[in-house]
Amino acid sequence: GAGTGAVVGKLGGRERGVKGGIGSAVITLSTGQTVAAAVAVNAVGGIWDYTKGQILAGPRKAGGGFDDSVELLLQGGANAEAGPVNTTIGLVATDAWITKEDANYLARISHDGLALAIRPCHTDRDGDTMFAMATGHNQSTVDLTALGAAAVEVTAQAVLRAVRLATGLGGIPSVSELGA
């Protein structure tokens, strides 16, 4: 199924990566409107826990811990497959009554959530894509800025949850198995 073969932190090569997967998160605004995200995380970059200011997952070091994917890239130590083998794809959904243009805005701004939690993000080796939808069930007055901020936050939270809740598979360990 979706996320089964997902691996993150592949800038040191897939064999040094950590298990990715599917994650979700939801926020309820003061208006009662909800914003949720679901993502399948299979990024070439490492995962940055922006809430703690530290690496959650990345290329595994031989003695334990993780390399910083950005530093690997900048120092010329990156070795990752190019092409369609790396993609983070997701959906941001809200029950707010919004226009098609507003939904496009939520899809665009949710990429900021990917960039909060994936380092580096949107590389030429990734095919990162976010979609947005709205049910329109909650017709409270829309604050698009608040919806956008929530879209960023739930997207970033969903990325972290995808990696934290993953289970190792096929010789690729999860962060929980590594004690990270």
Secondary structure, 3 states (H helix, E strand, C coil): CCCCCCEECHHHCHHHCEECEEEEEEEECCCCCEEEEEEEEECCCEEEECCCCEEEECCECCCCCECCHHHHHHCCCCCCCCCCCCEEEEEEEEEECCCHHHHHHHHHHHHHHHHHHEECCCCCCCCCEEEEEEEEEECCCCCHHHHHHHHHHHHHHHHHHHHHCCCCECCECCHHHHCC
